[in-house]
């Protein structure tokens, strides 16, 4: 079995869109997927890319992906990488692709002088949590994710 991680290209857009939908199905969040593929392509591969994607292949067949972007730690005074999505197709799980994708991102962190690699995981996803902990990740129990979106985001913006 040959494992290969590569940067995504614009021609991968339909594959990336399907991986996102597959991840949403797994997370029981398919109803939350609202992107238009053309808009996603513009945000990933347009004149100002907001995120990057790597594709994980097994024997030349795409079986997973990671979508990530830079954030910044004021305490460290350095950037970090935030992993928005990590997904490996069920038939390819347990073959090392998830670890290879995370190792690739860790390598990018080191190359880019990033202070850390961070991501969120659903609290019910015990297999993923166990896998991440086996790689040295730690739960950040003292932090709570906050979000403003939809009409609340618009309302807040109007107060400026």
C-alpha positions in Angstrom: 0.0 0.0 0.0 1.3 3.4 -1.0 0.3 6.4 1.0 0.7 9.9 -0.5 -0.2 13.4 0.7 -0.5 16.2 -1.9 -1.7 19.7 -2.0 -5.1 20.1 -3.6 -5.6 21.7 -7.0 -8.6 23.5 -8.4 -9.5 20.4 -10.3 -10.0 18.7 -6.9 -13.0 20.9 -6.0 -15.7 18.3 -6.7 -13.7 15.8 -4.6 -13.2 18.3 -1.7 -17.0 19.2 -1.8 -17.8 15.5 -1.5 -15.4 14.9 1.3 -17.0 17.9 3.2 -20.5 16.3 2.6 -19.3 12.9 3.7 -17.8 14.4 6.9 -21.0 16.3 7.6 -23.0 13.0 7.2 -20.6 11.3 9.6 -21.0 14.1 12.1 -24.8 14.1 11.7 -24.6 17.7 10.5 -25.5 17.3 6.8 -28.3 19.8 7.3 -25.7 22.4 8.1 -23.9 22.2 4.7 -24.9 25.3 2.7 -21.9 26.1 0.5 -22.1 26.6 -3.3 -19.3 24.7 -5.0 -18.2 27.7 -7.1 -18.0 29.9 -4.0 -16.0 27.3 -2.1 -13.6 27.1 -5.1 -13.1 30.8 -5.1 -12.4 30.9 -1.4 -9.9 28.0 -1.7 -8.2 28.7 -5.0 -9.1 32.3 -6.0 -7.0 35.4 -5.9 -7.1 35.4 -2.0 -7.3 31.9 -0.7 -8.6 31.7 2.8 -7.7 28.0 3.5 -5.6 25.2 2.1 -6.4 21.6 1.4 -4.3 18.5 1.3 -5.5 15.2 -0.2 -4.5 11.8 1.2 -4.2 9.0 -1.3 -3.9 5.3 -0.8 -2.5 3.5 -3.9 -3.3 6.5 -6.0 -6.9 6.8 -4.9 -8.0 9.9 -2.9 -9.4 8.6 0.5 -9.2 11.6 2.8 -8.5 15.2 3.2 -7.5 18.0 5.6 -8.7 21.6 5.2 -6.8 24.1 7.3 -5.8 27.8 7.7 -3.5 30.0 9.7 -4.5 31.6 13.0 -2.4 33.6 15.3 -1.4 33.3 19.0 -0.7 36.6 20.6 0.7 34.8 23.7 3.3 33.0 21.5 3.7 35.9 19.0 3.6 33.3 16.2 1.1 31.8 13.8 -0.6 28.5 14.2 -2.5 26.2 12.0 -6.2 25.5 12.6 -7.5 22.2 11.2 -11.1 22.8 10.2 -11.8 19.4 8.6 -10.1 16.1 8.7 -11.9 13.1 7.0 -10.9 9.6 5.9 -13.4 7.5 4.1 -14.6 4.6 6.3 -13.1 1.9 4.2 -9.7 3.5 4.5 -9.7 4.0 8.2 -7.1 2.3 10.3 -4.5 2.2 7.5 -2.5 5.2 8.7 -4.0 7.9 6.4 -5.4 10.1 9.2 -2.1 10.0 11.1 -0.2 10.8 7.8 -2.5 13.8 7.2 -1.9 15.1 10.7 1.8 14.5 10.5 1.9 16.4 7.2 0.2 19.4 8.9 2.6 19.1 11.9 5.5 19.2 9.4 4.0 22.4 7.8 3.7 23.9 11.3 7.4 23.3 11.9 8.4 24.6 8.4 6.2 27.7 8.9 7.4 28.4 12.4 3.9 27.9 13.8 3.5 27.6 17.6 0.7 25.0 17.4 -1.8 22.9 15.5 -5.3 23.1 16.8 -8.8 21.7 16.0 -12.1 20.9 17.5 -13.7 17.5 17.9 -17.3 16.7 18.7 -17.5 15.5 22.3 -19.4 12.3 21.3 -16.7 11.2 18.9 -14.8 8.9 21.3 -12.9 7.1 18.5 -11.5 10.4 17.1 -10.7 11.7 20.6 -8.8 8.5 21.5 -6.9 8.6 18.1 -5.9 12.3 18.6 -4.8 11.6 22.2 -2.6 8.7 21.0 -0.8 11.2 18.8 -0.1 13.6 21.8 -3.1 15.9 21.4 -4.7 17.1 24.6 -8.2 18.2 25.4 -8.6 21.9 26.2 -11.4 21.4 28.7 -11.0 24.9 30.1 -12.0 26.5 26.8 -15.5 26.8 25.3 -16.0 27.5 21.6 -18.1 30.6 20.9 -19.8 31.5 17.6 -21.8 34.3 16.2 -23.4 33.5 12.8 -26.4 34.0 10.6 -28.8 36.8 11.7 -26.9 37.3 14.9 -23.7 38.0 12.9 -25.6 40.5 10.7 -27.2 42.2 13.8 -23.8 42.5 15.5 -22.2 44.0 12.3 -25.0 46.6 12.1 -24.0 47.9 15.6 -20.6 49.0 14.3 
